[in-house]
Structures are given as C-alpha cells and as structure tokens.
Amino acid sequence: MITTPTRAFEFGYPRPTRSVGVHVKPWGLAPFLPMPAAELRDRPVTLEQVWGRPAVAELRDRLATADGPHEMLTLLEEELTRRLSETTGLGLVRHASGVIAATSGAVPIGYLRTAAGVSSTHLAQRFKALVGVTPKRLARTYRFAAAVFAIDPARPVDWGELASGAGYFDQAHFGHEFRAFTGLTPTRYIEVRRRFLREHPGHAIDGWSLPAD
C-alpha cells in the first residue's frame, strides 16, 4: 500500500501468485487510513501495518478459499465498504482532483483555489492529508502520465513533439521528469517497453505504462 509517490519504485510478485487488489483514485485510500496520506508517501507499507495483523489474516484466509476472481473481488469490496469512514474535506479534494485529471494536469492551481473558495494553504493541507501530495505535485504527475500513455511503443517516437504536446518547456525538461518518475531515460524506457511486448505478447499488462526493466 502506498499513496501518491514522488519518486520511482520497482515492485514484483513471487511466482506463482494468486492476488487481488484495488486501484484507487489519488484520494481513494484516505477513507480507509487511520493516518494522513502524507505519512505513506514514498513509504510503502503492508496492509497489516495499517489495519492490523488479525484483521488482515482473517481476510487473507477468506480470499484464499474463494472459488474464483469474482468471489475474491466481492469479499474485498465488502471489507472496504465495512471500513469506509467519513473524511473531512473529501468533497473538496475529490472535485479538485477530478479537474486536474480531466485537464491532464494543465489547470492552474490558482483556479482550483478560487473555484473552491478556499485559501492556497487550506487546499494544500487537505491534499496532503487525503492524497499525500499538494495539488501542484498531483498535476505534475497527471501531466507526465498523459505523456507516457500517448506513447505507442510499436512506432517511432518523436520525443520533442511528445514533450511539446504535453506542455513541457523542452525535451530536456521532459527527460528530467522522465528519470524522476521512472528511474529510466526515455530511450531506455522505450527499449524496455518493446522488449516486454516481444517477450510477452498478449500479456495482461501490455496496456500498463511502466513495466519494470
């Protein structure tokens, strides 16, 4: 479990693995956390550390004996629904995050503050508590994600055009962001993507943006 990160992480799974999980919006973990989301930024933790070992052990046992993916997802959904709690400022953060996502991070942060009728300090505090990062940092993440998802690894990539289309100052700026978010240069990244496609044709994560090297 980790909230919105500010640096690159690499993770994997032992083989064989039977797993079930949830992908949430940037603010989505907040209603299930007993601490501010910022405390988990760049600090991956296990579910046991957040919910406690007894509760997680019971859930894991129920998932392990489930008949299939549908039942596993149903059990997980029921557990999340049971743990759902009221979260101060969630409406504000949810709306502002939606605008950031819809504009791929291009919306001025001042506009979000003005539209919400709150101060910059209050908006930043709510974002840190519920998302883990400031709205400016979240916008930066969405802008980079939009650029990466625009890449077609099966075709030649015009990095300068891609950087300009995503709103970066120049290709050097884009390259710096690429290394900060992925730990790879753009050239190395596309090599990894293409190798993955060759070695794992039709794999379930073909559509994911960042396979590991």
Backbone as a ProteinNet text record, in pm:
[ID]
protein_1_A
[PRIMARY]
MITTPTRAFEFGYPRPTRSVGVHVKPWGLAPFLPMPAAELRDRPVTLEQVWGRPAVAELRDRLATADGPHEMLTLLEEELTRRLSETTGLGLVRHASGVIAATSGAVPIGYLRTAAGVSSTHLAQRFKALVGVTPKRLARTYRFAAAVFAIDPARPVDWGELASGAGYFDQAHFGHEFRAFTGLTPTRYIEVRRRFLREHPGHAIDGWSLPAD
[TERTIARY]
84.7	0	89.2	53.5	129.5	39.4	52.6	-22.4	58.1	10.9	74	224.2	308.8	454	515.3	634.4	707	839.7	861	981.3	950.4	1045.2	1022.3	1035.2	946.7	952.8	946.4	1011.8	1001.3	950	852.5	798.2	766.7	756.8	725.5	651.7	619.2	544.4	616.9	615.5	674.3	589.8	650	576.9	563.9	449.4	323.4	255.6	170.1	99.8	-48.4	-130.5	-274	-306.3	-348.2	-365.4	-491.6	-533.2	-644.9	-611.9	-648	-612.8	-708.5	-682.8	-769.8	-684.1	-721.6	-656.3	-750.7	-706	-795.1	-751.8	-842.2	-809.3	-708.7	-641.7	-541.1	-593	-720.1	-779	-845.6	-844.1	-925.1	-886.3	-760.9	-720.3	-758.6	-775.8	-797.9	-908.2	-1026	-1132.6	-1100.3	-990	-955.3	-828.2	-772.4	-646.5	-667.5	-594.5	-602.4	-502.6	-430.1	-330	-339.9	-281.7	-281.1	-208.9	-258.3	-199.3	-53.2	-14.7	124	222.4	177.1	266.1	304.5	228.1	258.3	317.4	342	403.4	548.3	582.1	717	755.9	656.4	681.8	584.2	612	521.3	508.5	387.5	362.3	271	270.4	180.3	43.2	-56.2	-191.3	-198.1	-116.6	-112.5	-70.8	20.7	68	-39.2	-135.5	-240.9	-364.8	-408.9	-532.6	-509.3	-387.3	-359.9	-353.9	-265.8	-244.8	-366.5	-436.8	-551.1	-657.6	-694.2	-799.3	-756.1	-631.2	-582.8	-565.7	-523.4	-507.8	-641.9	-746.6	-879.7	-925.6	-903.3	-941.3	-861.5	-733.8	-649.6	-696.6	-735.6	-784.1	-912.8	-1001.2	-1126.2	-1100.1	-1006	-972.6	-907.4	-823.9	-752.3	-846.7	-959.7	-1054.3	-1169.2	-1163.3	-1267.6	-1262	-1376.4	-1386.3	-1319.4	-1313.5	-1255	-1244.9	-1199.7	-1178.7	-1302.4	-1419.8	-1541.6	-1570.4	-1558.4	-1584.2	-1477.6	-1352.7	-1245.4	-1272.3	-1312.6	-1341.8	-1462.7	-1560.9	-1678.9	-1641.3	-1557.7	-1513	-1434.3	-1347.9	-1268.1	-1356.4	-1452.5	-1544.5	-1623.8	-1669	-1744.1	-1657.9	-1532.3	-1442.3	-1416.3	-1396.5	-1373.7	-1498.1	-1614.1	-1739.4	-1757.6	-1722.2	-1735.6	-1642	-1526.5	-1426.5	-1438.8	-1525.6	-1539.5	-1578.1	-1506.5	-1531.9	-1545.5	-1608.7	-1622	-1483.7	-1456.8	-1325.7	-1342.6	-1293.5	-1306.7	-1237.2	-1310.2	-1252	-1249.7	-1310	-1303.9	-1372.3	-1485.8	-1556.1	-1471.4	-1405.1	-1317.6	-1204.7	-1136.9	-1022.1	-1066.2	-1177.1	-1226.9	-1258.9	-1326	-1361.2	-1236.2	-1147.5	-1026.5	-939.7	-930.7	-853.6	-916.2	-1048.7	-1117.3	-1085.9	-1077.2	-1042.5	-898.6	-809.4	-669.6	-659.2	-732.3	-728.6	-786.3	-897.6	-964.8	-879.7	-792.5	-707.2	-565.8	-544.1	-410.6	-306.5	-348.4	-255.8	-232.8	-308.1	-282	-357	-445.5	-523.6	-436.1	-446.6	-372.9	-423.1	-331.9	-370.6	-448.6	-415.6	-489.1	-636	-666.3	-806.1	-878.6	-813.3	-875.1	-907.4	-813	-834.5	-950.2	-952	-1056.7	-1193.5	-1198.7	-1325.6	-1381.8	-1291.2	-1335.5	-1364.3	-1317.2	-1339.6	-1260.2	-1139	-1054.4	-917.2	-836.2	-700.9	-608.2	-496.7	-396.7	-345.1	-328.9	-279.1	-377	-505.4	-606.8	-614.5	-611.9	-619.6	-500.1	-381.6	-260.9	-266.2	-314.5	-323.8	-420.1	-534.9	-631.5	-576.1	-507.3	-447.7	-341.1	-257.6	-153.6	-215.9	-323.5	-387.5	-458.9	-518.6	-601.1	-534.5	-445.7	-378.3	-233.1	-172.3	-32.5	60.7	12.6	93.7	8.1	71.7	-0.5	-70.5	-168.9	-233.4	-135.4	-36.3	63.9	141.4	178.6	251.8	163.2	36.7	-54.3	-71	-81.2	-93.2	30.3	144.9	269.2	265.7	212.3	201.7	107.5	-6.2	-102.9	-47.4	26.6	83.9	181.9	266.4	362.1	290.8	189.9	117.1	51.7	-4.5	-68.1	33.4	154	259.1	299.9	315.6	358.4	252.6	126.2	19.9	-0.7	54.3	44.9	149.4	243.9	350	298.4	323.1	295.2	429.7	463.3	596.1	620.8	514.8	530.4	571.4	572.4	605.8	723.7	790	897.5	841.8	920.5	874.5	948.8	874.5	932.3	927.8	1036.2	1036.7	1013.6	1068.3	1048.7	903.1	837.3	694.5	611.4	647	574.4	587.7	708.9	733	655.5	656.9	586.1	435.8	383.6	240.4	192.8	283.1	247.3	267.6	319.7	334.4	466.1	567.4	698.7	775.2	866.9	941.8	1020.8	1087.1	1166.1	1190.8	1264.1	1288.6	1374.5	1465.4	1549.7	1465.4	1369.7	1278.9	1201.5	1152.1	1077.6	1167	1291.5	1384.3	1411.1	1422.6	1443	1323	1202.3	1082	1072.1	1111	1105.3	1191.9	1312.2	1401.5	1350.4	1292.3	1242	1125.5	1038.1	919.9	945.4	1035.6	1051.9	1187.2	1287.5	1422.2	1490.7	1425.2	1479	1485.8	1575.8	1573.8	1462.4	1413.9	1310.8	1354.6	1480.9	1529.9	1530.8	1577.1	1580.5	1439.6	1350.2	1211.7	1149	1167	1104.5	1168.5	1296	1361.2	1296	1268.4	1205.6	1064.7	989.1	853.1	853.4	941.5	944.1	989.8	1084.6	1129.6	1018.1	944.9	833.3	728.7	698	599.5	646.8	777.8	831.4	828.5	865.6	879.9	747.5	649.4	520.6	404.3	394.3	283	147.6	57.2	-76.1	-85.3	20.9	20.2	-83.9	-136.2	-243	-199.7	-70.6	-26.5	36.6	5.9	53.2	15.4	-102.4	-150.8	-99.3	-23.6	32.3	142.6	165.6	259.6	405.4	431	568.3	611.1	635.5	688.4	828.4	867.2	999.8	1108.1	1227.3	1341.4	1384.4
-117.8	0	123.9	217.7	342.5	450.9	573.4	684.6	742.8	853.5	910.5	930.3	859.6	868.4	990	1024.9	1135.2	1087.2	958.4	902.8	763.5	711.8	582.9	467.4	368	244.3	126.1	19	-104.2	-212.9	-288.6	-395.5	-514.8	-629.7	-751	-848.1	-964.6	-1065.1	-1199.1	-1276.4	-1411	-1498.8	-1603.4	-1696.8	-1831.9	-1896.9	-1841.9	-1752.5	-1663.6	-1571.8	-1567.7	-1575.5	-1552.5	-1428.8	-1325.7	-1199.2	-1127.9	-1033.5	-946.5	-810.3	-706.2	-573.7	-468.5	-345.8	-234.2	-119.1	-63	57.7	173	272.1	380.4	513.3	609.6	746.4	800.3	912.5	964.2	984.2	1019.9	1042.5	916.8	808.4	692.5	615.2	622.9	549.4	620.7	751.6	831.6	779.4	739.3	691.3	560.6	494.3	366.4	374.5	495.3	511	572	522.6	581.8	695.4	731.5	837.7	923.9	1046.4	1128.8	1057.1	1074.4	1006.6	1043.8	1164.7	1208.1	1118.7	1053	965.6	840.4	807.3	689.5	727	854.4	897.2	848.7	778.3	723.3	628.1	569.4	476.1	359.5	265.8	151	73.3	37.2	-40.8	-158.1	-257.4	-370.8	-336.5	-409.4	-388.4	-418.5	-513.7	-546.1	-426.1	-345.3	-228.8	-120.9	-123.5	-21.7	-70.7	-192.9	-245.8	-340.9	-384.6	-479.8	-623	-702.9	-839.1	-931	-931.6	-1023.8	-1002.7	-876.4	-846.7	-886.9	-860	-891.1	-1041.5	-1110.5	-1255.9	-1322.5	-1274.5	-1330.7	-1306.1	-1182.6	-1150	-1233.7	-1250.8	-1329.9	-1475	-1530	-1668.5	-1682.6	-1585.2	-1590.2	-1577	-1492	-1475.5	-1601.5	-1666.4	-1785.8	-1901.6	-1905.5	-2015.7	-1978.4	-1858.1	-1815.4	-1899.8	-1916.6	-2002.3	-1943.7	-1813	-1752.8	-1602.7	-1535	-1389.4	-1309.9	-1349.4	-1273.3	-1275.8	-1392.9	-1402.2	-1328.3	-1333.8	-1261	-1111.2	-1058.6	-916.2	-877.9	-965.7	-939.3	-931.7	-1025.6	-1025.1	-897.9	-858.5	-738.3	-614	-609.7	-496.2	-485.5	-597.9	-597.8	-546.2	-585.8	-541.1	-391.1	-341.5	-198.7	-118.1	-167.6	-98.6	-91	-198.9	-201.6	-101.4	-79.6	9.1	154.2	181.4	315.8	414.4	524.3	622.4	762.5	851	990.5	1055.6	1138.3	1201.3	1349.9	1431.9	1577	1629.5	1706.4	1769.1	1680.9	1562.2	1469.3	1526.8	1593.4	1650.7	1753.3	1838.9	1941.6	1878.2	1783.6	1719.8	1635.6	1568.2	1484.6	1569.4	1681.3	1767.8	1827.7	1881.4	1943.4	1841	1720	1614.3	1576.8	1578.9	1547.6	1648.4	1774.7	1879.9	1861.6	1830.4	1806.3	1689.7	1582.8	1464.6	1495.7	1567.9	1598.1	1685.4	1766.6	1855.3	1800.8	1677.3	1615.4	1702.9	1765.7	1845.6	1986.4	2029.3	2160.4	2275.2	2245.6	2351	2431	2565.2	2647.2	2617.5	2599.2	2567.4	2683.3	2805.8	2922.1	2915.2	2858.7	2843.3	2748.4	2638.8	2541.9	2607.6	2686.5	2753.5	2852.2	2932.5	3033.1	2967.4	2864	2795.9	2730.7	2682.9	2616.5	2716	2839.2	2940.1	2917.2	2861.3	2835.6	2895.1	2901.7	2955.2	2849.1	2893.8	2801	2708.3	2763.2	2683.7	2573.1	2607.7	2508.3	2398.4	2437.5	2338.9	2244.3	2300.2	2216.9	2123.2	2172.3	2090.1	1973.4	2000.1	1893	1789.4	1835.4	1742.5	1656.1	1715.4	1637.5	1532.6	1571.1	1479.3	1365.5	1392.3	1291.4	1225.4	1296.3	1243.6	1208.7	1289	1266.7	1369.5	1444	1546.6	1670.6	1780.3	1904	1894	1979.7	1976.6	2004.1	2087.7	2115.6	1989.5	1912.4	1789.1	1686.1	1679.4	1586.2	1622.8	1753	1798.2	1757.4	1768.1	1727	1577.8	1497.8	1353.7	1321.9	1389.7	1365.4	1408	1516.2	1560.9	1457.1	1404.9	1304.5	1177	1134.4	1012.9	1025	1142.1	1163.1	1150.9	1203.1	1194.3	1049.8	974.1	834.6	750	770.1	691.5	727.4	841.2	879.8	807.9	740.3	671.3	539.4	519.3	390.2	322	221.5	159.1	85.3	59.4	-12.4	81	210.7	308.7	395.4	459.6	553.8	666.5	713.5	817.6	947.6	1053.4	1186.9	1250.6	1241.1	1285.5	1435.6	1511.8	1656.1	1693.6	1629.3	1655.5	1610	1495.4	1444.6	1540.4	1589.1	1681.6	1811.2	1863.2	1987.8	1970.2	1858.2	1833.4	1818	1772	1753.6	1880.9	1986	2112.7	2133.3	2052.8	2071.2	2182.4	2247.3	2359.1	2315.9	2202.7	2149.6	2001.6	1937.8	1794.8	1762.5	1853.4	1831.1	1827.5	1918.1	1920.9	1790.1	1743.3	1617.4	1501.1	1500.7	1393.9	1390.5	1508.7	1516.6	1460.4	1495.3	1442.4	1291.4	1243.3	1101.1	1022.7	1069.5	999.8	1010.7	1125	1144.2	1049.7	1029.7	947.1	797.8	762.2	620.7	561.3	645	593.7	555.2	580.3	545.8	669.2	667.6	770	735.3	831.2	798.9	688.5	694	592	454.1	446.1	317.2	265.9	356.3	318	250.8	311.6	254.7	121	103.9	-25.5	-132.1	-98.4	-192.6	-226.8	-124.6	-149.7	-244.6	-218.9	-301	-443.4	-457.3	-592	-668.6	-600.5	-665.2	-714.7	-633	-671.4	-792.9	-799	-914.2	-1041.4	-1028.5	-1146.1	-1193.2	-1102.9	-1138.5	-1092.2	-1140.9	-1098.4	-1135.8	-1038.6	-1064.2	-1068.3	-1025.9	-1029.3	-932	-965.4	-884.8	-741.4	-717.8	-581.6	-513.1	-561.6	-494.7	-346.4	-315.6	-178.4	-92	-148.2	-69.3	18.6	129.7	227.8	201.2	136.7	131.8	-7.2	-100.9	-231.5	-217.2	-306	-296.8	-338.1	-286.6	-322	-464.3
0	0	0	-89.3	-95.1	-152.7	-100	-156	-272.3	-328.4	-447	-425.7	-499.7	-478.9	-547.5	-506.1	-569.5	-627.2	-629.1	-691.5	-745.1	-822.4	-888.2	-789.5	-805.9	-728.1	-823.5	-786.6	-863.2	-770.9	-816.8	-734.5	-823.6	-759.9	-833.5	-744.4	-799.8	-726.9	-735.3	-627.5	-635.1	-726.2	-778.1	-865.7	-798.4	-806.5	-859.2	-756.8	-802.3	-712.9	-747.7	-644.7	-660.9	-580.2	-645.3	-575.3	-619.7	-536.9	-569.1	-510.3	-580.5	-531.7	-582.7	-542.5	-578.6	-627.7	-740.6	-790.6	-764.8	-688.9	-646.6	-705.9	-700.8	-737.3	-635	-665.3	-571.2	-429.2	-415.9	-283.6	-229.1	-304.9	-272.2	-147.7	-106.2	13	142.2	134.3	255.1	346.9	295	385.1	456.3	420.5	482.3	566.5	580	652.3	790.2	889.7	1023.6	1043.3	937.9	943.9	818.7	819.6	698.8	585.3	464.1	348.4	328.2	368.9	350.6	424.7	531.6	607.6	529.7	426.2	344.7	209	187.1	61.8	56.4	-51.1	-69.6	42.4	107.5	217.2	205.2	115.5	100.3	230.9	265.3	386.5	351.7	437.6	417.9	474.6	430.4	481.3	630.4	676.1	819.2	903.1	850.7	925	937	848.8	850.6	924.2	894.2	952.6	1069.3	1088.3	1195.4	1144	1202.2	1153.5	1167.6	1281.1	1294.5	1186.7	1163	1065.2	925	891.7	757.8	739.6	844.8	836.2	808.9	873.7	851.4	707.9	658.7	522.1	422.8	448.2	358.2	351.1	465.5	468	385.9	397.7	322.5	172.9	136.1	-5.1	-61.7	20.7	-25.4	-55.5	13.2	-6.5	-100.5	-157.7	-250.5	-377.3	-441.3	-558.6	-682.7	-691.7	-810.8	-798.9	-905.8	-902.8	-862.8	-913.5	-881.5	-731.5	-670	-526.2	-446.7	-492.8	-425.1	-426.4	-541.3	-551.9	-467	-459.9	-377.5	-230.1	-184.4	-45.4	-13.2	-105.6	-82.9	-81.9	-172.9	-176.7	-46.2	5.3	131	246.3	249.3	355.8	346.2	225.7	207.4	243.8	205.4	238.7	390.1	457.9	603.9	670.7	611.6	671	624.3	530.2	475.3	585.4	593.7	700	642.4	719.2	680.2	682.4	582.5	571.8	547	637.2	625.8	500.9	422.9	303.7	181	188.2	75.6	-49	-31	-144.9	-218	-142	-198.6	-279.6	-217.9	-282.8	-402.3	-386.5	-496.1	-619	-599	-711.1	-775.8	-694.2	-747.9	-821	-765.6	-830.6	-964.6	-970	-1094.9	-1203.7	-1166.2	-1263	-1310.5	-1218	-1254.4	-1351.8	-1322.9	-1409.7	-1547.3	-1550.8	-1676.9	-1768.6	-1709.8	-1788.5	-1803.9	-1760.1	-1764	-1695.3	-1586	-1506	-1556.3	-1658.6	-1718.2	-1651	-1556.5	-1492.5	-1396	-1396.5	-1299.3	-1157.3	-1065.6	-927.9	-866.4	-906.8	-857.8	-893.3	-1008.4	-1049.6	-955.2	-917.6	-826.4	-692.8	-643	-515.1	-523.8	-630.1	-646.9	-664.9	-747	-772.9	-646.7	-560.6	-438	-326	-341.7	-238.9	-112.4	-126.2	-10.4	-36.1	68	52.8	-5.8	-59.8	-114.2	-5	114.9	227.4	263.9	270.8	306.9	201.2	74.7	-33.5	-27.9	-6.1	1.2	121.5	234.3	354.8	335.6	273.9	251.2	153.3	50.8	-45.2	21.1	102.6	170.1	262.2	329.8	423.8	353.2	236.6	170	49.8	-16.9	-135.8	-105.5	-18.5	15.9	-43.5	-143.8	-209.1	-230.9	-268.5	-296.8	-432.8	-459.1	-590.5	-704	-679.9	-783.3	-818.4	-717.1	-742	-812	-775.2	-840.6	-987.7	-1016.7	-1154.8	-1235.3	-1175.3	-1240.9	-1274.3	-1182.7	-1204.5	-1319.7	-1323.6	-1430.7	-1566.2	-1569.4	-1696.4	-1749.7	-1660.6	-1704.2	-1748.7	-1672.2	-1707.1	-1843.6	-1874.2	-2004.1	-2116.3	-2093.8	-2195.4	-2218.4	-2111.5	-2124.3	-2193.7	-2158.5	-2220.5	-2367.7	-2409.5	-2550.1	-2635.8	-2572.2	-2645.5	-2702.6	-2828.8	-2892.3	-2912.9	-2829.7	-2838.5	-2969.5	-3044.5	-3171.1	-3284.7	-3258.6	-3362.5	-3319.6	-3415.6	-3379.1	-3292.6	-3196.5	-3105.2	-3131.9	-3156.3	-3170.4	-3031.8	-2957.8	-2818.2	-2805.1	-2899.4	-2894.6	-2911.7	-3007.8	-3030.8	-2911.9	-2854.1	-2738.3	-2620.3	-2597	-2486.3	-2505.4	-2627	-2655.1	-2639.1	-2688	-2677.3	-2534.6	-2446.8	-2306.1	-2223.9	-2287.8	-2217.6	-2146.6	-2178.6	-2116.2	-2186.8	-2113.9	-2169.3	-2292	-2280.6	-2391.4	-2366	-2455.5	-2443.5	-2321.3	-2285.7	-2168.5	-2040.5	-2032.6	-1917.7	-1908.4	-2022.9	-2026.5	-1984.4	-2031.8	-1994.3	-1845.3	-1785.4	-1640.2	-1564.8	-1608.6	-1546.1	-1564.3	-1680.9	-1709	-1611	-1588.5	-1495.2	-1352.4	-1318	-1181.7	-1152.4	-1250.1	-1228.1	-1247.5	-1338.2	-1373.2	-1337.8	-1318.6	-1296.5	-1426.5	-1540	-1671.6	-1760.5	-1857	-1959.5	-2058	-2134.9	-2234.6	-2330.5	-2374.9	-2468	-2404.5	-2280	-2211.3	-2185.7	-2154.8	-2129.4	-2251.1	-2368.6	-2487.8	-2522.3	-2492.4	-2512.7	-2425.9	-2300.8	-2207.5	-2252.9	-2294.2	-2342.3	-2461.3	-2555.2	-2676.3	-2647.1	-2556.5	-2520.9	-2451.5	-2367	-2297.3	-2396.9	-2496	-2596.1	-2676	-2702.3	-2776.4	-2692.8	-2565.7	-2480.1	-2420.6	-2412.1	-2350	-2436.6	-2558.9	-2645.5	-2585.3	-2585.7	-2533.3	-2382.5	-2311.4	-2165.3	-2110.5	-1991.8	-1930.8	-1903.2	-1881.1	-1850.2	-1971.1	-2091.4	-2211.6	-2212.5	-2160.7	-2164	-2051.1	-1958.6	-1849.2	-1903.4	-1838.9	-1892.5	-1857.9	-1743.5	-1694.9	-1650	-1741.8	-1699.1	-1643.9	-1554.4	-1492.5	-1591.3	-1572	-1655.9	-1622.7
[MASK]
+++++++++++++++++++++++++++++++++++++++++++++++++++++++++++++++++++++++++++++++++++++++++++++++++++++++++++++++++++++++++++++++++++++++++++++++++++++++++++++++++++++++++++++++++++++++++++++++++++++++++++++++++++++

